Amino acid sequence: MGAPQYHPAAAVLQKLFTLANETEREVARKLELNLTDYRALSTLVQSRPVTVGALAGELGATAATTTAIVTRLESRGYAERLRSAADRRLVHVTATPAAARDIMVLMRPLMDATNQHIEALPPARQAAVVDFLDAALTLMQDHLHTLSAKETP
């Protein structure tokens, strides 16, 4: 019995996932961050201010580990802690504008090239690309949920 045969689109998508991981590592390296710190920063850039506990949950890390990550990001000027005006005990963490800027400087060439390529397609093909990517996103989210729900031995 041989390996399953997948549609060429599924095979290309798998290669894209691998390349995305490699790109993430390279962006982290360019920012002089370890991969864990970069993933935390990326999460912060894409979200509203969050508590350390919420960020820890998102990263799958302990609060102590996440506090250390935030401290390192803060020392680099990439994150800041915001104390709540209503409850001074409540502290949120957010990415700084410098963080978003530095990441975008590295990602803009890819985003611009992607945008240019898609906009050159006829509208029907543009819609098909968006539909496929939306479906792939949903499938990945569902798969991640399934993997996360499984108990580890």
C-alpha positions as a Python dict, from the first residue, in 0.01 Angstrom:
ca = {
    (1, 'M'): (0, 0, 0),
    (2, 'G'): (156, 330, -109),
    (3, 'A'): (128, 680, 21),
    (4, 'P'): (-206, 851, -41),
    (5, 'Q'): (-231, 1061, -354),
    (6, 'Y'): (-337, 1416, -280),
    (7, 'H'): (-466, 1680, -517),
    (8, 'P'): (-182, 1902, -645),
    (9, 'A'): (-339, 2199, -463),
    (10, 'A'): (-318, 2011, -131),
    (11, 'A'): (46, 1923, -199),
    (12, 'V'): (131, 2285, -282),
    (13, 'L'): (-51, 2400, 31),
    (14, 'Q'): (162, 2163, 242),
    (15, 'K'): (475, 2313, 85),
    (16, 'L'): (339, 2659, 164),
    (17, 'F'): (296, 2563, 531),
    (18, 'T'): (657, 2446, 546),
    (19, 'L'): (781, 2762, 378),
    (20, 'A'): (571, 2976, 614),
    (21, 'N'): (745, 2810, 910),
    (22, 'E'): (1085, 2879, 755),
    (23, 'T'): (985, 3240, 686),
    (24, 'E'): (869, 3281, 1046),
    (25, 'R'): (1209, 3158, 1171),
    (26, 'E'): (1392, 3396, 937),
    (27, 'V'): (1181, 3697, 1040),
    (28, 'A'): (1251, 3612, 1405),
    (29, 'R'): (1623, 3591, 1327),
    (30, 'K'): (1619, 3927, 1146),
    (31, 'L'): (1447, 4083, 1448),
    (32, 'E'): (1709, 3916, 1672),
    (33, 'L'): (1438, 3727, 1861),
    (34, 'N'): (1409, 3361, 1941),
    (35, 'L'): (1115, 3186, 1777),
    (36, 'T'): (906, 3171, 2095),
    (37, 'D'): (945, 3544, 2157),
    (38, 'Y'): (863, 3617, 1793),
    (39, 'R'): (548, 3406, 1811),
    (40, 'A'): (441, 3598, 2121),
    (41, 'L'): (513, 3926, 1946),
    (42, 'S'): (323, 3818, 1637),
    (43, 'T'): (25, 3728, 1856),
    (44, 'L'): (40, 4069, 2024),
    (45, 'V'): (66, 4255, 1692),
    (46, 'Q'): (-248, 4078, 1568),
    (47, 'S'): (-456, 4127, 1882),
    (48, 'R'): (-588, 4385, 2119),
    (49, 'P'): (-405, 4433, 2449),
    (50, 'V'): (-420, 4108, 2647),
    (51, 'T'): (-329, 3994, 2995),
    (52, 'V'): (-17, 3785, 3045),
    (53, 'G'): (-246, 3496, 3138),
    (54, 'A'): (-441, 3525, 2812),
    (55, 'L'): (-118, 3548, 2612),
    (56, 'A'): (16, 3244, 2798),
    (57, 'G'): (-296, 3051, 2701),
    (58, 'E'): (-256, 3153, 2338),
    (59, 'L'): (109, 3044, 2339),
    (60, 'G'): (56, 2728, 2541),
    (61, 'A'): (309, 2851, 2796),
    (62, 'T'): (304, 2913, 3170),
    (63, 'A'): (237, 3259, 3309),
    (64, 'A'): (595, 3270, 3442),
    (65, 'T'): (744, 3186, 3102),
    (66, 'T'): (516, 3438, 2933),
    (67, 'T'): (612, 3708, 3183),
    (68, 'A'): (978, 3648, 3094),
    (69, 'I'): (893, 3668, 2723),
    (70, 'V'): (708, 3996, 2773),
    (71, 'T'): (1000, 4135, 2974),
    (72, 'R'): (1240, 4049, 2689),
    (73, 'L'): (1006, 4202, 2429),
    (74, 'E'): (963, 4511, 2645),
    (75, 'S'): (1342, 4551, 2677),
    (76, 'R'): (1363, 4548, 2295),
    (77, 'G'): (1092, 4815, 2266),
    (78, 'Y'): (848, 4568, 2107),
    (79, 'A'): (593, 4536, 2389),
    (80, 'E'): (459, 4746, 2671),
    (81, 'R'): (255, 4679, 2981),
    (82, 'L'): (-57, 4891, 3030),
    (83, 'R'): (-209, 4920, 3376),
    (84, 'S'): (-588, 4949, 3381),
    (85, 'A'): (-719, 5286, 3496),
    (86, 'A'): (-1025, 5118, 3649),
    (87, 'D'): (-833, 4845, 3833),
    (88, 'R'): (-464, 4920, 3884),
    (89, 'R'): (-400, 4550, 3958),
    (90, 'L'): (-499, 4456, 3604),
    (91, 'V'): (-214, 4475, 3353),
    (92, 'H'): (-246, 4425, 2979),
    (93, 'V'): (34, 4373, 2730),
    (94, 'T'): (38, 4518, 2382),
    (95, 'A'): (278, 4538, 2090),
    (96, 'T'): (435, 4875, 2023),
    (97, 'P'): (412, 5056, 1690),
    (98, 'A'): (783, 4976, 1643),
    (99, 'A'): (705, 4604, 1656),
    (100, 'A'): (438, 4628, 1387),
    (101, 'R'): (663, 4851, 1177),
    (102, 'D'): (967, 4623, 1199),
    (103, 'I'): (765, 4313, 1111),
    (104, 'M'): (595, 4493, 822),
    (105, 'V'): (929, 4610, 681),
    (106, 'L'): (1027, 4244, 651),
    (107, 'M'): (689, 4121, 522),
    (108, 'R'): (589, 4410, 294),
    (109, 'P'): (778, 4283, -15),
    (110, 'L'): (591, 3952, 4),
    (111, 'M'): (258, 4120, 73),
    (112, 'D'): (307, 4367, -214),
    (113, 'A'): (408, 4092, -459),
    (114, 'T'): (113, 3876, -353),
    (115, 'N'): (-126, 4167, -389),
    (116, 'Q'): (12, 4255, -732),
    (117, 'H'): (-16, 3894, -853),
    (118, 'I'): (-375, 3853, -731),
    (119, 'E'): (-488, 4190, -868),
    (120, 'A'): (-354, 4090, -1212),
    (121, 'L'): (-596, 3797, -1222),
    (122, 'P'): (-945, 3828, -1371),
    (123, 'P'): (-1208, 3898, -1101),
    (124, 'A'): (-1351, 3545, -1117),
    (125, 'R'): (-1007, 3392, -1051),
    (126, 'Q'): (-943, 3642, -772),
    (127, 'A'): (-1267, 3527, -609),
    (128, 'A'): (-1169, 3161, -655),
    (129, 'V'): (-833, 3226, -483),
    (130, 'V'): (-1004, 3398, -191),
    (131, 'D'): (-1262, 3119, -164),
    (132, 'F'): (-991, 2852, -162),
    (133, 'L'): (-780, 3035, 95),
    (134, 'D'): (-1086, 3093, 316),
    (135, 'A'): (-1167, 2722, 297),
    (136, 'A'): (-804, 2628, 372),
    (137, 'L'): (-807, 2865, 670),
    (138, 'T'): (-1124, 2706, 807),
    (139, 'L'): (-986, 2356, 753),
    (140, 'M'): (-664, 2449, 935),
    (141, 'Q'): (-857, 2603, 1225),
    (142, 'D'): (-1073, 2291, 1252),
    (143, 'H'): (-769, 2064, 1235),
    (144, 'L'): (-588, 2267, 1502),
    (145, 'H'): (-895, 2246, 1724),
    (146, 'T'): (-906, 1868, 1674),
    (147, 'L'): (-534, 1832, 1752),
    (148, 'S'): (-563, 2058, 2057),
    (149, 'A'): (-860, 1863, 2190),
    (150, 'K'): (-680, 1528, 2177),
    (151, 'E'): (-528, 1419, 2504),
    (152, 'T'): (-157, 1358, 2506),
    (153, 'P'): (-26, 1034, 2660),
}
